[in-house]
Amino acid sequence: MKKIAILALFAVLLQSGVFAQILDRGNFMIGSTVGFSTANSKVTVGDVENEGLTAQQVNVAPAIGYFVLDNFALGLGADFTLNSVTEPGQDKTTDSDLLFGPFARYYFPVGDNVALFFVTNFGFGNSTDEQIIADNKQSIETNVFAIGAGPGLTVFSKGGFAIETVFKYNYANSKFDVENAGITTTTKTRTNQFALALGIQYYFGGFRSARG
């Protein structure tokens, strides 16, 4: 039994060595993930912290990357999210957000057509909404910063197409100011989210085996 386990481990390492030449420096990747997630938040108004909203989200995140090193890619991506939001004591509402920012991926080959990877990304954006506050219409600009990180699994073909799944933890921080009777109040929202997404990627130049 021990011999079988050792041989299996050796086979995986051998396959990894072959795969190590596939995601070469200088290649490009382009694709998108689609995911669904739920989230909850805390809201601080002034010095008072309260329970915030709960939300269900559908997310689409296209991106393009460049391999600066073998198995290591840097790139830029967009993140479009459609939210269904329920706030304490209020009816459910829907809205959308659009963020842009950089990402980084490092791949860990585990077979001839399979690799694990770790990804981290940053997002920046803002939106402007009109709200009625104390019978006055105000234009409120919300600034958003987000960061996400987590593992993923990709399965690819020699033609360059790959199917992947990603599980990430996402954190977002948003802030806007509201003026009422000459007093400006700052509202900050912190959101913690766990998300599972599926995606398709295409790697320019295609995959090729180190065995030729």
Secondary structure, DSSP 8 states (H G I E B T S, - for coil): -HHHHHHHHHHHHHHHHHHTTTS-TT-EEEEEEEEEEEEEEEEEETTEEEEEEEEEEEEEEEEEEEEEETTEEEEEEEEEEEEEEE-TTS--EEEEEEEEEEEEEEEEE-SSSEEEEEEEEEEEEEEEEEEEETTEEEEEEEEEEEEEEEEEEEEE-TTSEEEEEEEEEEEEEEEEEEEETTEEEEEEEEEEEEEEEEEEEEETT----TT-
